[in-house]
Amino acid sequence: MTVLARLAVSCMVVLFLSGCTGKPVRHLASDASLITPGVSTRSDVLTYLGDPDERQEEAGEPERWVYLEEYRSNMQRTVGIGKWFGSGDFSRIIVTFDGEIVSDIRYNASETGEFE
């Protein structure tokens, strides 16, 4: 193999492997199934879902933790042309607490532009 061919193969391998890196993906639908209202605690929610994306605390209302995730394909994330490949999917979990115990959990999913 020539030096140029080895360099080309090495570059392709590096580019291929670089696509495998990134932040871990949450799977909100399956993670929500691990939480049981009336049984699961705040600690359980933190273990299964991590820190919430948003905390809603209003006087006289139960505390809610909101988890959000947007899923877009590689083509949809391409700068400049991604919008031509459709919108991504959006998932949300809202966990409501009664003290330290989960009183309710709601999961929903939709297309990103569905509510605009």
A tleap script that builds the chain and sets N, CA, C and O, in Angstrom:
source leaprc.protein.ff14SB
mol = sequence {
  NMET THR VAL LEU ALA ARG LEU ALA VAL SER
  CYS MET VAL VAL LEU PHE LEU SER GLY CYS
  THR GLY LYS PRO VAL ARG HIE LEU ALA SER
  ASP ALA SER LEU ILE THR PRO GLY VAL SER
  THR ARG SER ASP VAL LEU THR TYR LEU GLY
  ASP PRO ASP GLU ARG GLN GLU GLU ALA GLY
  GLU PRO GLU ARG TRP VAL TYR LEU GLU GLU
  TYR ARG SER ASN MET GLN ARG THR VAL GLY
  ILE GLY LYS TRP PHE GLY SER GLY ASP PHE
  SER ARG ILE ILE VAL THR PHE ASP GLY GLU
  ILE VAL SER ASP ILE ARG TYR ASN ALA SER
  GLU THR GLY GLU PHE CGLU
}
set mol.1.N position { 0.841 -1.173 0.000 }
set mol.1.CA position { 0.000 0.000 0.000 }
set mol.1.C position { 0.887 1.238 0.000 }
set mol.1.O position { 1.863 1.314 0.746 }
set mol.2.N position { 0.546 2.188 -0.827 }
set mol.2.CA position { 1.353 3.398 -0.895 }
set mol.2.C position { 1.034 4.292 0.302 }
set mol.2.O position { 0.039 4.108 1.003 }
set mol.3.N position { 1.915 5.261 0.502 }
set mol.3.CA position { 1.752 6.202 1.609 }
set mol.3.C position { 0.454 6.995 1.457 }
set mol.3.O position { -0.251 7.237 2.436 }
set mol.4.N position { 0.149 7.392 0.241 }
set mol.4.CA position { -1.068 8.158 -0.016 }
set mol.4.C position { -2.322 7.318 0.270 }
set mol.4.O position { -3.293 7.834 0.824 }
set mol.5.N position { -2.311 6.050 -0.095 }
set mol.5.CA position { -3.450 5.172 0.169 }
set mol.5.C position { -3.634 4.954 1.668 }
set mol.5.O position { -4.760 4.950 2.165 }
set mol.6.N position { -2.526 4.772 2.387 }
set mol.6.CA position { -2.599 4.599 3.849 }
set mol.6.C position { -3.159 5.850 4.509 }
set mol.6.O position { -3.970 5.768 5.432 }
set mol.7.N position { -2.721 7.005 4.029 }
set mol.7.CA position { -3.217 8.269 4.575 }
set mol.7.C position { -4.719 8.412 4.317 }
set mol.7.O position { -5.460 8.846 5.199 }
set mol.8.N position { -5.164 8.052 3.127 }
set mol.8.CA position { -6.587 8.139 2.787 }
set mol.8.C position { -7.413 7.193 3.657 }
set mol.8.O position { -8.470 7.578 4.156 }
set mol.9.N position { -6.945 5.968 3.843 }
set mol.9.CA position { -7.651 4.995 4.684 }
set mol.9.C position { -7.680 5.474 6.133 }
set mol.9.O position { -8.707 5.366 6.803 }
set mol.10.N position { -6.563 6.001 6.615 }
set mol.10.CA position { -6.507 6.509 7.987 }
set mol.10.C position { -7.496 7.646 8.189 }
set mol.10.O position { -8.179 7.694 9.212 }
set mol.11.N position { -7.581 8.556 7.236 }
set mol.11.CA position { -8.529 9.680 7.327 }
set mol.11.C position { -9.970 9.186 7.346 }
set mol.11.O position { -10.794 9.699 8.104 }
set mol.12.N position { -10.274 8.196 6.520 }
set mol.12.CA position { -11.636 7.661 6.494 }
set mol.12.C position { -11.992 6.982 7.809 }
set mol.12.O position { -13.116 7.119 8.292 }
set mol.13.N position { -11.048 6.252 8.392 }
set mol.13.CA position { -11.297 5.586 9.672 }
set mol.13.C position { -11.541 6.622 10.766 }
set mol.13.O position { -12.456 6.465 11.574 }
set mol.14.N position { -10.729 7.677 10.796 }
set mol.14.CA position { -10.903 8.734 11.798 }
set mol.14.C position { -12.257 9.410 11.631 }
set mol.14.O position { -12.954 9.637 12.621 }
set mol.15.N position { -12.639 9.731 10.420 }
set mol.15.CA position { -13.939 10.356 10.174 }
set mol.15.C position { -15.087 9.434 10.571 }
set mol.15.O position { -16.073 9.883 11.156 }
set mol.16.N position { -14.962 8.155 10.257 }
set mol.16.CA position { -15.996 7.191 10.612 }
set mol.16.C position { -16.146 7.088 12.126 }
set mol.16.O position { -17.264 7.109 12.640 }
set mol.17.N position { -15.042 6.980 12.834 }
set mol.17.CA position { -15.089 6.845 14.288 }
set mol.17.C position { -15.528 8.133 14.973 }
set mol.17.O position { -16.116 8.080 16.053 }
set mol.18.N position { -15.260 9.284 14.374 }
set mol.18.CA position { -15.681 10.545 14.986 }
set mol.18.C position { -17.198 10.667 15.005 }
set mol.18.O position { -17.744 11.392 15.837 }
set mol.19.N position { -17.887 9.976 14.111 }
set mol.19.CA position { -19.342 9.974 14.105 }
set mol.19.C position { -19.926 9.191 15.265 }
set mol.19.O position { -21.124 9.295 15.531 }
set mol.20.N position { -19.116 8.415 15.958 }
set mol.20.CA position { -19.592 7.610 17.076 }
set mol.20.C position { -19.525 8.350 18.403 }
set mol.20.O position { -19.997 7.840 19.419 }
set mol.21.N position { -18.946 9.542 18.408 }
set mol.21.CA position { -18.814 10.281 19.646 }
set mol.21.C position { -19.968 11.262 19.791 }
set mol.21.O position { -20.702 11.525 18.839 }
set mol.22.N position { -20.112 11.781 20.963 }
set mol.22.CA position { -21.163 12.758 21.220 }
set mol.22.C position { -21.761 12.520 22.589 }
set mol.22.O position { -21.322 11.647 23.338 }
set mol.23.N position { -22.772 13.315 22.902 }
set mol.23.CA position { -23.399 13.167 24.206 }
set mol.23.C position { -24.275 11.918 24.221 }
set mol.23.O position { -24.793 11.503 23.184 }
set mol.24.N position { -24.440 11.319 25.408 }
set mol.24.CA position { -25.287 10.137 25.502 }
set mol.24.C position { -26.735 10.491 25.164 }
set mol.24.O position { -27.194 11.599 25.438 }
set mol.25.N position { -27.428 9.559 24.581 }
set mol.25.CA position { -28.814 9.777 24.186 }
set mol.25.C position { -29.725 9.276 25.301 }
set mol.25.O position { -29.569 8.163 25.804 }
set mol.26.N position { -30.683 10.127 25.675 }
set mol.26.CA position { -31.686 9.689 26.635 }
set mol.26.C position { -32.819 9.039 25.842 }
set mol.26.O position { -33.095 9.421 24.704 }
set mol.27.N position { -33.455 8.076 26.443 }
set mol.27.CA position { -34.623 7.431 25.846 }
set mol.27.C position { -35.779 7.657 26.816 }
set mol.27.O position { -36.073 6.814 27.663 }
set mol.28.N position { -36.428 8.810 26.677 }
set mol.28.CA position { -37.426 9.221 27.646 }
set mol.28.C position { -38.582 8.233 27.768 }
set mol.28.O position { -39.083 8.016 28.871 }
set mol.29.N position { -39.012 7.636 26.675 }
set mol.29.CA position { -40.147 6.706 26.744 }
set mol.29.C position { -39.823 5.519 27.645 }
set mol.29.O position { -40.626 5.164 28.509 }
set mol.30.N position { -38.678 4.911 27.459 }
set mol.30.CA position { -38.326 3.752 28.290 }
set mol.30.C position { -37.955 4.181 29.705 }
set mol.30.O position { -38.232 3.460 30.663 }
set mol.31.N position { -37.327 5.355 29.845 }
set mol.31.CA position { -36.976 5.843 31.183 }
set mol.31.C position { -38.230 6.149 31.991 }
set mol.31.O position { -38.255 5.905 33.198 }
set mol.32.N position { -39.278 6.680 31.349 }
set mol.32.CA position { -40.529 6.993 32.047 }
set mol.32.C position { -41.167 5.731 32.611 }
set mol.32.O position { -41.827 5.787 33.649 }
set mol.33.N position { -40.983 4.606 31.953 }
set mol.33.CA position { -41.597 3.361 32.417 }
set mol.33.C position { -40.963 2.851 33.711 }
set mol.33.O position { -41.523 1.976 34.370 }
set mol.34.N position { -39.799 3.391 34.078 }
set mol.34.CA position { -39.131 2.983 35.308 }
set mol.34.C position { -39.686 3.694 36.543 }
set mol.34.O position { -39.406 3.291 37.672 }
set mol.35.N position { -40.471 4.750 36.328 }
set mol.35.CA position { -41.014 5.549 37.420 }
set mol.35.C position { -42.450 5.100 37.699 }
set mol.35.O position { -43.262 5.000 36.779 }
set mol.36.N position { -42.762 4.829 38.979 }
set mol.36.CA position { -44.093 4.376 39.374 }
set mol.36.C position { -44.712 5.389 40.333 }
set mol.36.O position { -44.205 5.576 41.439 }
set mol.37.N position { -45.804 6.049 39.928 }
set mol.37.CA position { -46.464 6.991 40.835 }
set mol.37.C position { -46.882 6.300 42.138 }
set mol.37.O position { -47.363 5.166 42.134 }
set mol.38.N position { -46.685 7.013 43.249 }
set mol.38.CA position { -47.035 6.471 44.561 }
set mol.38.C position { -45.957 5.605 45.169 }
set mol.38.O position { -46.033 5.263 46.349 }
set mol.39.N position { -44.943 5.237 44.380 }
set mol.39.CA position { -43.869 4.363 44.868 }
set mol.39.C position { -42.499 5.032 44.699 }
set mol.39.O position { -41.706 5.067 45.640 }
set mol.40.N position { -42.227 5.553 43.521 }
set mol.40.CA position { -40.912 6.129 43.217 }
set mol.40.C position { -40.695 7.439 43.976 }
set mol.40.O position { -41.638 8.182 44.249 }
set mol.41.N position { -39.431 7.702 44.309 }
set mol.41.CA position { -39.066 8.908 45.049 }
set mol.41.C position { -38.275 9.865 44.156 }
set mol.41.O position { -37.939 9.536 43.018 }
set mol.42.N position { -37.983 11.062 44.694 }
set mol.42.CA position { -37.140 12.024 43.972 }
set mol.42.C position { -35.792 11.405 43.628 }
set mol.42.O position { -35.259 11.617 42.539 }
set mol.43.N position { -35.255 10.648 44.556 }
set mol.43.CA position { -33.963 9.994 44.336 }
set mol.43.C position { -34.039 9.018 43.169 }
set mol.43.O position { -33.115 8.939 42.359 }
set mol.44.N position { -35.144 8.271 43.083 }
set mol.44.CA position { -35.341 7.342 41.962 }
set mol.44.C position { -35.374 8.096 40.634 }
set mol.44.O position { -34.755 7.678 39.655 }
set mol.45.N position { -36.107 9.216 40.613 }
set mol.45.CA position { -36.221 10.008 39.390 }
set mol.45.C position { -34.853 10.526 38.971 }
set mol.45.O position { -34.511 10.479 37.790 }
set mol.46.N position { -34.068 11.019 39.924 }
set mol.46.CA position { -32.721 11.496 39.601 }
set mol.46.C position { -31.838 10.365 39.085 }
set mol.46.O position { -31.023 10.569 38.186 }
set mol.47.N position { -31.998 9.188 39.647 }
set mol.47.CA position { -31.212 8.033 39.202 }
set mol.47.C position { -31.563 7.644 37.767 }
set mol.47.O position { -30.668 7.420 36.952 }
set mol.48.N position { -32.850 7.562 37.453 }
set mol.48.CA position { -33.289 7.091 36.143 }
set mol.48.C position { -33.241 8.164 35.056 }
set mol.48.O position { -32.904 7.874 33.908 }
set mol.49.N position { -33.580 9.406 35.419 }
set mol.49.CA position { -33.697 10.460 34.409 }
set mol.49.C position { -32.625 11.539 34.499 }
set mol.49.O position { -32.439 12.300 33.549 }
set mol.50.N position { -31.919 11.619 35.621 }
set mol.50.CA position { -30.913 12.660 35.794 }
set mol.50.C position { -31.562 13.973 36.211 }
set mol.50.O position { -32.740 14.016 36.565 }
set mol.51.N position { -30.776 15.039 36.163 }
set mol.51.CA position { -31.294 16.356 36.523 }
set mol.51.C position { -32.324 16.804 35.499 }
set mol.51.O position { -32.144 16.580 34.303 }
set mol.52.N position { -33.408 17.437 35.955 }
set mol.52.CA position { -34.440 17.875 35.008 }
set mol.52.C position { -33.961 19.050 34.165 }
set mol.52.O position { -33.069 19.799 34.563 }
set mol.53.N position { -34.570 19.194 32.992 }
set mol.53.CA position { -34.277 20.343 32.140 }
set mol.53.C position { -34.947 21.596 32.686 }
set mol.53.O position { -34.495 22.712 32.432 }
set mol.54.N position { -36.025 21.405 33.436 }
set mol.54.CA position { -36.763 22.539 33.993 }
set mol.54.C position { -37.470 22.088 35.268 }
set mol.54.O position { -37.996 20.978 35.344 }
set mol.55.N position { -37.473 22.976 36.271 }
set mol.55.CA position { -38.221 22.718 37.509 }
set mol.55.C position { -39.313 23.767 37.613 }
set mol.55.O position { -39.055 24.964 37.483 }
set mol.56.N position { -40.531 23.311 37.848 }
set mol.56.CA position { -41.666 24.223 37.979 }
set mol.56.C position { -42.145 24.186 39.416 }
set mol.56.O position { -42.665 23.178 39.893 }
set mol.57.N position { -41.956 25.316 40.100 }
set mol.57.CA position { -42.374 25.428 41.493 }
set mol.57.C position { -43.216 26.693 41.634 }
set mol.57.O position { -42.705 27.805 41.500 }
set mol.58.N position { -44.497 26.516 41.902 }
set mol.58.CA position { -45.406 27.638 42.099 }
set mol.58.C position { -46.083 27.479 43.446 }
set mol.58.O position { -46.369 26.363 43.880 }
set mol.59.N position { -46.339 28.600 44.108 }
set mol.59.CA position { -46.970 28.569 45.425 }
set mol.59.C position { -48.317 27.865 45.347 }
set mol.59.O position { -49.131 28.169 44.475 }
set mol.60.N position { -48.550 26.937 46.244 }
set mol.60.CA position { -49.812 26.215 46.295 }
set mol.60.C position { -49.948 25.091 45.283 }
set mol.60.O position { -50.957 24.386 45.287 }
set mol.61.N position { -48.981 24.908 44.435 }
set mol.61.CA position { -49.010 23.865 43.414 }
set mol.61.C position { -47.932 22.821 43.717 }
set mol.61.O position { -46.903 23.153 44.306 }
set mol.62.N position { -48.154 21.569 43.323 }
set mol.62.CA position { -47.101 20.559 43.513 }
set mol.62.C position { -45.904 20.851 42.598 }
set mol.62.O position { -46.054 21.417 41.515 }
set mol.63.N position { -44.738 20.459 43.053 }
set mol.63.CA position { -43.512 20.670 42.253 }
set mol.63.C position { -43.516 19.716 41.063 }
set mol.63.O position { -43.913 18.556 41.178 }
set mol.64.N position { -43.060 20.236 39.900 }
set mol.64.CA position { -42.972 19.433 38.674 }
set mol.64.C position { -41.558 19.530 38.115 }
set mol.64.O position { -40.934 20.591 38.118 }
set mol.65.N position { -41.076 18.392 37.639 }
set mol.65.CA position { -39.810 18.350 36.927 }
set mol.65.C position { -40.113 18.001 35.483 }
set mol.65.O position { -40.877 17.077 35.203 }
set mol.66.N position { -39.508 18.747 34.567 }
set mol.66.CA position { -39.761 18.553 33.143 }
set mol.66.C position { -38.474 18.083 32.465 }
set mol.66.O position { -37.403 18.656 32.666 }
set mol.67.N position { -38.601 17.039 31.669 }
set mol.67.CA position { -37.491 16.492 30.884 }
set mol.67.C position { -37.861 16.611 29.411 }
set mol.67.O position { -38.955 16.216 29.007 }
set mol.68.N position { -36.952 17.155 28.616 }
set mol.68.CA position { -37.199 17.385 27.199 }
set mol.68.C position { -36.118 16.719 26.357 }
set mol.68.O position { -34.960 16.637 26.765 }
set mol.69.N position { -36.506 16.252 25.194 }
set mol.69.CA position { -35.533 15.673 24.265 }
set mol.69.C position { -36.026 15.887 22.841 }
set mol.69.O position { -37.192 15.643 22.529 }
set mol.70.N position { -35.125 16.347 21.987 }
set mol.70.CA position { -35.447 16.506 20.571 }
set mol.70.C position { -34.582 15.535 19.786 }
set mol.70.O position { -33.367 15.476 19.977 }
set mol.71.N position { -35.208 14.783 18.910 }
set mol.71.CA position { -34.501 13.805 18.093 }
set mol.71.C position { -34.507 14.285 16.642 }
set mol.71.O position { -35.565 14.504 16.052 }
set mol.72.N position { -33.312 14.444 16.078 }
set mol.72.CA position { -33.183 14.810 14.668 }
set mol.72.C position { -32.152 13.905 14.029 }
set mol.72.O position { -31.150 13.556 14.653 }
set mol.73.N position { -32.393 13.526 12.792 }
set mol.73.CA position { -31.453 12.672 12.071 }
set mol.73.C position { -30.206 13.485 11.705 }
set mol.73.O position { -30.197 14.710 11.821 }
set mol.74.N position { -29.170 12.794 11.267 }
set mol.74.CA position { -27.960 13.491 10.834 }
set mol.74.C position { -28.253 14.448 9.693 }
set mol.74.O position { -27.699 15.546 9.647 }
set mol.75.N position { -29.117 14.045 8.772 }
set mol.75.CA position { -29.473 14.921 7.652 }
set mol.75.C position { -30.217 16.161 8.153 }
set mol.75.O position { -30.008 17.254 7.627 }
set mol.76.N position { -31.072 16.011 9.152 }
set mol.76.CA position { -31.814 17.141 9.698 }
set mol.76.C position { -30.904 18.106 10.460 }
set mol.76.O position { -31.232 19.284 10.602 }
set mol.77.N position { -29.761 17.614 10.953 }
set mol.77.CA position { -28.811 18.463 11.669 }
set mol.77.C position { -27.798 19.142 10.756 }
set mol.77.O position { -26.989 19.940 11.230 }
set mol.78.N position { -27.824 18.848 9.470 }
set mol.78.CA position { -26.878 19.430 8.530 }
set mol.78.C position { -27.145 20.926 8.391 }
set mol.78.O position { -28.264 21.344 8.090 }
set mol.79.N position { -26.116 21.717 8.610 }
set mol.79.CA position { -26.245 23.170 8.566 }
set mol.79.C position { -26.648 23.618 7.166 }
set mol.79.O position { -26.074 23.173 6.173 }
set mol.80.N position { -27.626 24.491 7.098 }
set mol.80.CA position { -28.050 25.064 5.834 }
set mol.80.C position { -29.118 24.286 5.097 }
set mol.80.O position { -30.023 24.890 4.521 }
set mol.81.N position { -29.043 22.961 5.095 }
set mol.81.CA position { -30.007 22.173 4.322 }
set mol.81.C position { -30.858 21.254 5.188 }
set mol.81.O position { -31.763 20.596 4.674 }
set mol.82.N position { -30.592 21.192 6.481 }
set mol.82.CA position { -31.307 20.273 7.368 }
set mol.82.C position { -32.798 20.474 7.396 }
set mol.82.O position { -33.549 19.511 7.548 }
set mol.83.N position { -33.251 21.720 7.251 }
set mol.83.CA position { -34.696 21.995 7.307 }
set mol.83.C position { -35.458 21.349 6.157 }
set mol.83.O position { -36.668 21.150 6.262 }
set mol.84.N position { -34.785 21.021 5.074 }
set mol.84.CA position { -35.432 20.397 3.920 }
set mol.84.C position { -35.704 18.912 4.130 }
set mol.84.O position { -36.391 18.287 3.322 }
set mol.85.N position { -35.180 18.351 5.193 }
set mol.85.CA position { -35.356 16.928 5.461 }
set mol.85.C position { -36.408 16.671 6.532 }
set mol.85.O position { -36.425 15.605 7.146 }
set mol.86.N position { -37.282 17.641 6.758 }
set mol.86.CA position { -38.376 17.471 7.715 }
set mol.86.C position { -37.986 17.901 9.109 }
set mol.86.O position { -36.832 18.231 9.382 }
set mol.87.N position { -38.968 17.889 9.981 }
set mol.87.CA position { -38.726 18.268 11.373 }
set mol.87.C position { -38.413 17.021 12.184 }
set mol.87.O position { -38.716 15.901 11.773 }
set mol.88.N position { -37.809 17.233 13.331 }
set mol.88.CA position { -37.481 16.121 14.203 }
set mol.88.C position { -38.651 15.748 15.084 }
set mol.88.O position { -39.749 16.285 14.936 }
set mol.89.N position { -38.419 14.841 15.989 }
set mol.89.CA position { -39.432 14.436 16.959 }
set mol.89.C position { -39.073 15.032 18.308 }
set mol.89.O position { -37.899 15.247 18.610 }
set mol.90.N position { -40.078 15.294 19.107 }
set mol.90.CA position { -39.904 15.947 20.387 }
set mol.90.C position { -40.578 15.090 21.448 }
set mol.90.O position { -41.727 14.684 21.276 }
set mol.91.N position { -39.874 14.809 22.546 }
set mol.91.CA position { -40.439 14.031 23.648 }
set mol.91.C position { -40.362 14.848 24.930 }
set mol.91.O position { -39.441 15.638 25.132 }
set mol.92.N position { -41.363 14.634 25.798 }
set mol.92.CA position { -41.385 15.366 27.065 }
set mol.92.C position { -41.952 14.467 28.153 }
set mol.92.O position { -42.914 13.729 27.938 }
set mol.93.N position { -41.332 14.547 29.327 }
set mol.93.CA position { -41.838 13.886 30.522 }
set mol.93.C position { -42.068 14.972 31.566 }
set mol.93.O position { -41.213 15.832 31.773 }
set mol.94.N position { -43.224 14.928 32.220 }
set mol.94.CA position { -43.490 15.820 33.343 }
set mol.94.C position { -43.736 14.939 34.566 }
set mol.94.O position { -44.671 14.138 34.593 }
set mol.95.N position { -42.884 15.099 35.574 }
set mol.95.CA position { -42.992 14.324 36.811 }
set mol.95.C position { -43.518 15.270 37.888 }
set mol.95.O position { -42.937 16.328 38.131 }
set mol.96.N position { -44.618 14.883 38.531 }
set mol.96.CA position { -45.216 15.692 39.595 }
set mol.96.C position { -44.971 14.997 40.926 }
set mol.96.O position { -45.122 13.781 41.044 }
set mol.97.N position { -44.587 15.794 41.937 }
set mol.97.CA position { -44.257 15.243 43.252 }
set mol.97.C position { -45.277 15.653 44.301 }
set mol.97.O position { -45.829 16.753 44.253 }
set mol.98.N position { -45.519 14.756 45.247 }
set mol.98.CA position { -46.256 15.047 46.462 }
set mol.98.C position { -45.261 14.803 47.587 }
set mol.98.O position { -45.119 13.680 48.071 }
set mol.99.N position { -44.582 15.853 47.995 }
set mol.99.CA position { -43.492 15.712 48.957 }
set mol.99.C position { -42.303 15.064 48.269 }
set mol.99.O position { -41.785 15.600 47.290 }
set mol.100.N position { -41.867 13.914 48.771 }
set mol.100.CA position { -40.730 13.199 48.193 }
set mol.100.C position { -41.151 12.088 47.232 }
set mol.100.O position { -40.305 11.469 46.587 }
set mol.101.N position { -42.446 11.840 47.136 }
set mol.101.CA position { -42.962 10.733 46.332 }
set mol.101.C position { -43.552 11.260 45.025 }
set mol.101.O position { -44.173 12.322 45.001 }
set mol.102.N position { -43.354 10.514 43.943 }
set mol.102.CA position { -43.935 10.861 42.650 }
set mol.102.C position { -45.440 10.620 42.711 }
set mol.102.O position { -45.886 9.517 43.028 }
set mol.103.N position { -46.219 11.658 42.406 }
set mol.103.CA position { -47.676 11.488 42.406 }
set mol.103.C position { -48.223 11.268 40.990 }
set mol.103.O position { -49.298 10.690 40.824 }
set mol.104.N position { -47.482 11.729 39.964 }
set mol.104.CA position { -47.951 11.583 38.588 }
set mol.104.C position { -46.759 11.690 37.644 }
set mol.104.O position { -45.799 12.407 37.924 }
set mol.105.N position { -46.827 10.981 36.536 }
set mol.105.CA position { -45.821 11.111 35.488 }
set mol.105.C position { -46.537 11.048 34.152 }
set mol.105.O position { -47.370 10.172 33.919 }
set mol.106.N position { -46.203 11.989 33.279 }
set mol.106.CA position { -46.840 12.050 31.956 }
set mol.106.C position { -45.757 12.129 30.888 }
set mol.106.O position { -44.799 12.894 30.997 }
set mol.107.N position { -45.938 11.325 29.866 }
set mol.107.CA position { -45.017 11.292 28.729 }
set mol.107.C position { -45.802 11.636 27.479 }
set mol.107.O position { -46.908 11.130 27.287 }
set mol.108.N position { -45.244 12.496 26.615 }
set mol.108.CA position { -45.849 12.703 25.312 }
set mol.108.C position { -44.758 12.948 24.276 }
set mol.108.O position { -43.650 13.381 24.592 }
set mol.109.N position { -45.109 12.658 23.042 }
set mol.109.CA position { -44.179 12.830 21.924 }
set mol.109.C position { -44.936 13.451 20.760 }
set mol.109.O position { -46.128 13.206 20.575 }
set mol.110.N position { -44.228 14.254 19.984 }
set mol.110.CA position { -44.839 14.901 18.828 }
set mol.110.C position { -43.755 15.303 17.868 }
set mol.110.O position { -42.568 15.191 18.176 }
set mol.111.N position { -44.154 15.772 16.704 }
set mol.111.CA position { -43.201 16.354 15.780 }
set mol.111.C position { -42.883 17.764 16.263 }
set mol.111.O position { -43.743 18.434 16.834 }
set mol.112.N position { -41.652 18.217 16.037 }
set mol.112.CA position { -41.201 19.497 16.555 }
set mol.112.C position { -42.117 20.644 16.177 }
set mol.112.O position { -42.438 21.457 17.044 }
set mol.113.N position { -42.548 20.753 14.955 }
set mol.113.CA position { -43.356 21.878 14.515 }
set mol.113.C position { -44.847 21.708 14.718 }
set mol.113.O position { -45.625 22.545 14.261 }
set mol.114.N position { -45.270 20.644 15.395 }
set mol.114.CA position { -46.684 20.331 15.515 }
set mol.114.C position { -47.491 21.418 16.236 }
set mol.114.O position { -48.657 21.639 15.908 }
set mol.115.N position { -46.879 22.097 17.218 }
set mol.115.CA position { -47.619 23.064 18.017 }
set mol.115.C position { -47.305 24.502 17.644 }
set mol.115.O position { -47.699 25.415 18.369 }
set mol.116.N position { -46.609 24.736 16.534 }
set mol.116.CA position { -46.262 26.097 16.131 }
set mol.116.C position { -47.349 26.710 15.303 }
set mol.116.O position { -47.227 27.857 14.875 }
savepdb mol mol.pdb
quit
